[in-house]
Amino acid sequence: MTHSVRPSIAPKPVIIARRVAFVSFALLSAEAVTLHAQEKINFNDHVRAVLENKCFSCHNPDKKRGDLDLTSFAATMTGGGTGAIVIPGDHEGSKLITTTTKKAEPFMPPEGSPLTPQEVEILTKWINGGVLETASSIARKAAPKASIALTVSASGKPEGPVAMPEHVLLEPVVVAPRTSAITAIAASSWAPLVAISGQKQALIYNTDTRSLAGIYPYEEGQIRSLKFSQSGGLLVGAGGQGGRKGNVVVWDVKSGKRVAEVGNEFDQVMTADISPNQTMVALGGPSKAAKVYDLSTNEEVYAIKKHTEWIMSLAFSPDGVLLASADRNGGVVVSEASNGAEFYVLDTHKTACTSVAWRADSNILATSGEDGKIVTYEMTNGKVVKVWDAHAGGCLSVSFTPDGNVVSSGRDGVVRIWDVNGKKLMESPKQPDLVTKVAALHDSKTCVTGDWLGNTKMWSFAGVFAEVGALSSNPQPIAARISESEKLAAALMTQVGTAEAGVKKATDALNAKNAAVEAAKKLAGDMTAGVKKLEQEVAAANGQQQALTKSLAETNQRRAELGAEWKKHEAIAAKLKTDEASLAALTAERQTLTTPEQQPKAAEVDKKLADLKAPIEAAKAAMAKPPQQMIEVDGKIREIQEQLTALNKALPEKKKQLDELKPKAAKQPEVVAALEKEVAPLSAGLAAAQNQLKKVQGDLAFQQQMPVKLRAAQFNLGLLAERDALEKLEAEVKGLQEAQKETDATLVAAKTKIDESRKVMAESAAALPALDEVFAKLTADQPAIEKMVEPGKAQEGQLLGQVNAEKKKVVDQEAAIKALDDAKNARIAAAAKAAEEITKQIQVLQKQLGDVNGKLDGPAKAAEAKQVAMNKMNEDLQGARSLAGLANQRAQETQAVVKKSEEALAAAKGNAEAEKAATEALNAARKSMSEAQGALGQGNGLLAQREKAAAQSKAEHEAAVKAAAPLREQQANLNKQIGIRNQELAAKKAEPEKANAEFAAASQPHRVEIGKVKAVVGPMETQLAEVRAKLAADQKTVEGARAALAKAKGDAEAVRQRQADAQKSIDGATKQIADSEKMLVEIQQELAKQEPGLQPLRDKVKQLSEQYFAMLPPAK
């Protein structure tokens, strides 16, 4: 079931009247009121009749449909449930006009015939004339709008704290049974705020706490666009109802109040933005025009009409210099924001362009399109920086992060992060439906997205792209949210215990592991110290061993040096040992020699024993005093050897211990590192457990505070209504007080006007007799003065007729000359045209001749070459004939010689010598004849060859001449035609001279006649000028008399009019005084009714405010 509530909305900048005659409006100045104006359109005399005819049946005190009563002036000015319906001086902004002219819903009247144009005109004139109650009422005008213009800093960031909603509406305007597609998302550039389109409302969320921070009602319909101002202090919303109406509203972020409304479209507005300095609002939609309005006047400044389809997105650059707009045909237009002049036209997208976005420095513009592409442009030259495929099926939204990266969403259900050159940095998991909108937040680490199903999510892309929360696009009523928070708080209490146990468990595990790490570190230290100690001991033993070995060598060397003495001592010792052995053996043997038989032997043994005793005693005496140094050396050697023996026994054991300890000591840091590595996840686990505990505790604290905040928000609904009432009442009282001042001033002005008018009447009465006397005298003299000009006028008419008759003769002759001249010119023109045609024909023929000459050039040269070749062949043939003749003559001559030689031989028969000589002569003659006949044969052969070659050359020449013959014939024919045309051209060129001569001869009689006429007209015109000069002088006299008469009449009438005006002013001022005095009484009565309620209402608002702030949880 749809839940709705009518929120209390603070008054708009244009404060609408709700009380009789005065509330929220300042009276026009007294100077603007003309005391003798025409009949004024007022409620009682004109408007009430229109409303009674069309509106009273539904809007009367009994029915009051829409909480609106139109039966009285006071009720009409009060307005209805949606506020005031008239704004003095602004018929276009008054609902009484927009609803009755079908420009805004609800259309009125809902049934029956609409208002006629005449009725609409009456209502319009009444509103624009100051919504008068009666003809004597004072016109009113709307209070001036408060300016929301802003000086933009270099960074764009406002000075002081950034705007956050404070104590604004939190009760939803509408709670729908289900969510709908997200059509708009906007993020503040400086604050943790995001605005989301809801049904008939804009939802403002704090992105730090992911809690609802405000609800800004938009009862006009569906929101299609949301934009925060560059300062973050304003929120711009646009939308409406498709095919019916659309507009743009501007909310103050801090208070949630509407501070501006612009546009009155006949379809929904698809996109809107506010300039960085907050002086202009741009909107676009199905009208295909981007319209820009001045917020100080609500007037359209300019319109950009370059688009061929619906405008889907537009945005001012952060520096306020440019305005970019995009349409459903893919067209992107960048214009100068100040005047709408075209800056760039960008046409990279071939299908619909879905959104535009500016980088913070205003140097880069990004666009997205249904072609799936993102395009970035630089604004220095309007060139493309990069084009890339971003989303399969279509890219629906693009946004810049404050640090210059690009965030996009599309029909593929994915959100992606790019750098400005199209390099993909990361992307979100695929969503269940297409992602319609995305907006990067102020921290450059987070973004908010909305999809077709109405889901709104927050994402973090600081390291890993992850969902960090959800925001409701269809929040429940406050009561339901209180209940939900209490349930969540109860659940969170359990989670706190679980989280605390998790922290303890993680802490114990971490402490145990840290203890193990410390033990391992101690063991590592001990091992390192042990290795060091053993290494020192081994090194010392090695050093000692080396020292003992060296000392042993040195001692042995000393012993060697003492060897001779020692050897002698050793020899004595060896001899002593041998003697002692012999002594023992002899003693033993002697003991066995006991028998007498053995006495000799015994004696011998005794002798030997005696011999041995002395040497043995001497040797023992010598051995009792060994060499002392040798003894010391041997003692040292024994000592060293004992030490070396002990050392050699201990050193391997220490080395073994060192070899065993070293690897263990080397591996112990790895053991420590491994243990420390195990500490990291335990630390992370503890941190996660602590964060979870902190989060749960924070969520618990938040949810525990939320019912308190929400109950305060419920209470705030009443406070907002009372504040609204107080603001309206204060505005009413202020309007009444200002009206009282204006009325007092009007009384003073009216009394002053009466005094001035009475003085004017007295002066006029005194001046009139003298003025009437002057007028009467001038009137009597005027007829005689008028007759002065009649003779001159008659003479002027007679002379003028004669002059005109003669001038007509001149005109006739000049017409004849002109006819002759026209005929001449026509003849010359015809000749020129004919000459032009002939010239063109000659040019054509010359071109043809050139073509023929070009074609003939080759055959002609070929024929000439064949002629030269034939001539040469003929010369060669003639030479061959001469040679053949000579050869023939020579052959005949040799034949004659042979015949004679034969005859001589025959004659020499019988004479051997003569016969021999004749034979030789014959042989020589025959040889000559043979040679001559051979030469003849060669000559005839050559002649035959030359005759054949000459015949062939002749044939080739004839063929070449025949081939060139057609072209030569064409050449001759064209030359002939050109000659004929040149003769014709010469004749045509001679035609102008002939025509001029004939014209001169034919026009001469007419010129002679003109000269005769002018000779007659000259004196006539001189006489006419003299008559006119005298007539002008007389006419001046007449005009002077007329002017004097008119002045006298005007002076008298002006004085009488001043009398009438003064009397009318007195009457009007008298009535004005009565009306003003009545008005003062009404004002004072109204003040008496309104002022007593002001302080109690202030006290009530103060008390409610104190209660409200006391209900709020303490600020952290």
Order of alpha helices (4+ residues) and beta strands (2+ residues): beta-beta-alpha-alpha-alpha-alpha-beta-beta-beta-beta-beta-beta-beta-beta-beta-beta-beta-beta-beta-beta-beta-beta-beta-beta-beta-beta-beta-beta-beta-beta-beta-beta-beta-beta-alpha-alpha-alpha-alpha-alpha-alpha
